[in-house]
Amino acid sequence: MHLHSGTLPDEGTNVTIPSTSFDPVISNTTFAEVNDIVIESGASLTVQSGGSLAIFSEATVDGTYQIMRNSTGNAVYIIISSP
């Protein structure tokens, strides 16, 4: 599945983001889930502050993955990753 299809995938979906003129953005109110994700060379994925992306298996990033966070005071972030 290409994330460019305009629909949100679920935890069982493998997603590929190809290099195109459209770079997807996960908005500040969106919680997205994928099984595997591939961000191809020349492609970009942005997660806006307040948005979330849960990756249940593998991520391959040959392009750009940008996480934007805006916070004041004490902010808490949780990143779970395999070693």
Summary of the structure (lengths in Angstrom):
residues: 83
radius of gyration: 12.8
end to end distance: 27.2
largest distance: 38.8
contacts: 189
relative contact order: 0.23
helix: 4%
strand: 34%
